[in-house]
Amino acid sequence: MGNFSQTKIGVICACAAFIMWGIFPIYFKNLEHISPYEILAHRIIWSFIILLVIIFLLNLTKQVKGVIKDKKQVLLLFATSILISSNWLIYIIAVANDHIAETSLGYFINPLINIFLGMIFLKEKLNIAQKIAFFLVIIAILQEIIYIGKIPYVALSLAFSFGFYGLLRKKITINAFVGLFIETALLMPIAIFYIFLFIGFSYSAYFNNIQDATLLMVSGLITVIPLLLFAASAARLRLSTIGFIQYLSPTISFLLAIFVYNEELTIQRTITFILIWISLIIVTFSSFFINKGRENV
C-alpha cells in the first residue's frame, strides 16, 4: 500500500511538472511586449533568490561550499549556465514570435538528441529501434528543409542546447537545486549588468507596470516549482514511467500553438510531427520493454 501511494504521488508530481512546462507559452505570451533579454535577466535573478531560500531550508549550504571549492565543477557549471540560459532565451524569443509549435517540436526531438549525444560522447551503442528512430528523425528534418524551405532552427537549437546541458550535468554529481543555484549565481552579474546598464533602472518594465512587475517576479517560481515537482517524481518513479509522462509538455504546447494561438499547421509540418511521433513511440516502447526484461531477469 505504501509503495502504491508513493507511486501515485510520483505520477501526480510528474504530471504537474510537465503540465506546468507545457503551459509556459501562456505565461511568456503575456510578456511578449517586453524585451526577451530583460525577461531572461529577471528569470535568472528571481530564480536565484528563490533557490537561495531553498538551499537554506534544505540545509544544502555545505554542498554549495564544496562545489565552489572545486574549480573543475565550477567551470562545468559555468558552461551549463550558458547552455540553459541560451535555451531559455531561444524559447522566450520563439514564443514571442509565434513559433510555439516549433518549440514543441524541439522538445519532442530532445529525448532522441540525448540518445544521439550519448552515442557520440559516451560511446553508448544504439539498438535497432533507436537506429530506426534516428532514420525517421533525419527524414523529418530533411523534408522540413526541402518542402518548407528552411532548417527548423528553433527546434534544433532548443533540442541541442538542452541535450548538451544534460550531457554536461551528467558529469556533475550534485543535487539539482545546488546545481541550478550555482548556475544562476554565475549568471547573476550579467543579468544585473544588463538591467542597470543596458535598460536603465527607471526604464525597466519591472518599474513601469504592476502587472509586468508581478509576472517578472513569478518567473522565478515558474522555473523552480516544476523542478521541485520533477525531483519529487524522480525519487518515486522509474525513468521509463517519467519517459512516458514527459511528452505531456510538448503535446500541450503543440495544442496551444494550433488551437489557442492559431499558428499555421501545414501538411509538410504535420508530416514532420508524425515522423517524430512515430520515432518517439518506437524508442519509448523499446526502452520500456528492455527495462521490463531486465526486471524479470
N, C-alpha and C positions, 0 to 999 in steps of 0.2 A: 504493500500500500504506500509506504514511504517513497520507494523508487518511482512509483507511478505518479505521485503528486509532484515529485521533483521534476520528472519529465514534462508533466503538464505545465509547471511554472516555466521550464525552459522553453517550451513551444510558445507560450504566451509572450515571454520576453523577446524571443527571436522575431515573432510576427510583429510585435510592437516596434522593434528596432527597424526592421525592413520596411514597414508601412511608413514610419516617420521619414526614412531616407527616400521613399517613393514619392511622398508629397512635398519634398523640398522645392519643386518648381513653383508651387503656390506661394511659398514664402519669398523666394527670390524675385518672382514676378511683381510683388508689391514694392520691391526696391529697385526696379529697373530704371527709374529716373535718376538714380544715384550712380556715381562712377563705380565700376566694378572693383577698382583698386581701393577705393575707400571702404567698400563693403568688406573686402578681404582684410584690410587693416583692422577694422573693428572686430571681425570674426576672430582674428588672432589675439587681440587684446582681451576681449571678453572671455574667450576660451581659456586664456592663461589665468585670468582672475578666478574663474570657477574651478579650474584644475588645481590651483594653489590651495583653495579651500579643501578640496577632496584629498589632496596629498596630506594635509594636516589631520583631517578627520580619520583617514585610514592609516595614519601613522607610517607614512611612506617616506618620511624625510631622510632616513638613513640610506634608503635605496637611491634617492636622488643624489645625495652626497657621494655615494660610492660610484655612481655613474660619472659624475662630474670629474672625479679624480682620474678616470680612465680616458686618456686623450683619444685613443682609437675609437671608443664608443661615442665620444662627443663628436668626432669628425663624421662618423657614420650617421649620427642623429642630425647633424647639420645638413648632410646630403639628403636624408629622408624629409627634413623640414622643407627643403627647396622643392622636392617632388610633390609633397602633399599640398603645399601652398599653390604650386602650379596647377595641380589637379583641381583645387577649389576655384582658382581664378578662371580656368578654362570653362568650368561648369557654370559659374556665375555669368560670364560673358555669353555663353551659348544660350542659356535660359532667357537672358535679356534680348537676344537677337532671334528668338523663335526657333531655336534648334533643339527643343526638348526631346523630340523623337530620336535625334541623333545621339543625344546624351544617353538615352536608354539603350540604344544600340551599343554604345561603348561599354556600358556595364553588363550587357548580355555577353559581349565578347570577352570581357575581363577574365572569367574563370579559364577560358581557353588560352588566353595570353599567359596566364600563370603557369599552365602546363608547359607551354612553349618555352618560357623563360627557365623553367625547371630543367627542361631538356638541354638547353644551351649552356646554362651556367652551373647547374648542379649535377649534370650528366645523368639525369633521370631518363629511363627508357620509356618510349611510348608503346602502349599496347595497340592492337588492331583498331579498336573502337576510337581511340584518340587520334590515330592516323587518319581515319575516315573523317572524323570531325574537323580536323585541320584542313583537309582537302576541300570540304564543304565551305569552310570559312574563307579560304583563298578564292574559291569560285564566287562567293557572295561579294567579296571586296572588288574582284575584277569586274563583275557585272555592274557594280555600282560605278566604277570608273568609266567603263565603256558606254553604258546606257544613260547614266545621269550626267556624265562628263566631268566628274570631279572626284578626287580622293576624299573619303569621309574623314577629314582631318580631325573633327571634333571627337568622333567615336574612337579613332585610333589613338589620339593623344591622351584621352581620358583612360582608355584601357591600358596603354603602355606606361603612363605616369604612375597609375595605381599599381600596376603589375611590378614595376621596378621598386616602388615603395615597399610592397610586400616582400620582395626578394631581399632587399637590404635589411628590413626589420627582422627577417629570419636570422640574421647574423647577430642580432642584439637580443639576448635572452633576458629581457626585463619586463616588468609589469606594464601593461598597455597604457595606463594612466601616467605612469612615470615617464614613459617614452614620449607621449603626446605633450606632457607638461614641459619637458626639456625642449622639444621641438618648437613649441610656441614661445618659450623663453628666449630661444635663439633668434626667433623672428621678431620679437617684441621691439627691439631698437629700430628695425627697418619700418615696422608698422607705425610707430610713434613719429619717426622722422618724416614719413610720408604725410601724415595728417597735419603736423605742425608746420612743415616747411613747404610742401607742395600745394596743400589746400589752404592752410592758414586756419588758426583756431576759430575765428569768427565765421569763416565761410563753410566749415564742415556741416554736412547735412544733419549731424547729430545735434548741433546747437541751434538749428533754424526751424525745426519742426518736431513737435512732441511725438507724433506718430512714427516718424522716421527714427527718432532717438530711441523709442521703445523697441522698434523692430531690430535696430542695430545692436541693442543690448541683448536681445533674445538670441542673436547669432551665436553667442557662447553656449546658451542652453541647448540649441538645436544641434550643436556639434557634440556636446558631452553626453546628453541624455541617451541618444541612441547607442553610444559607445558603452555606457553603463549597462543598458539592457542587453546589448550583444555579449558583453563579458559575462553577465549572469546566465545567458542561454548557453554560451560556450562551455561553461563549467558543468552544465547539466545534460547536454545533448551530444550525440555522436556528430562528427563532422559531416557525415553523409546526410544526416537529417537537416543540418543547417544548410547544406548544399542545395537541398530541395527548396527550402524556405527563402533563400537569398534571391530567387528570381521574382519574388513579390515586388521588390523595389523597382527594377527597371520595367516590370509589367505595369505597375501603377503609373509610373512616369509616361510610359508609352500611351496609355489610355487617356491620361490628362492632355497630352500633346494633341491627340486626334479629336477627342470629344469635348474638351473644355477650351483649349486654345486654338482649335481649328487649323492645326498645321496640316499641310498637304501630304497625303499618302499616295504616292504614285504606284503604278503597277510594279515598276522596277524596284522601288524601295520596299514594297510588300514582298517581293521575291527575296530580297536581301534578308529581311527579317525571318522569313520562312526557312531559308537555308541555315541561318544562325540558330533558330529554334530547334531544327532537326539535329544539328550538330550537338547542341546542349543536351537534348534528350538522350542521344547516343552515349555521350560522355557521362552524364549523370547516372543513367541506369547501369552502365558498365561498372562505374566505381561502386555503386550500391551493391551489385551482385558480387563483386570482388570482395568487398568488406563482409558481406554475408557469408561468403565461402570461408574466409579467414576465421570468422567467429565459430563456424561449425567444425573447424579442424581441432 
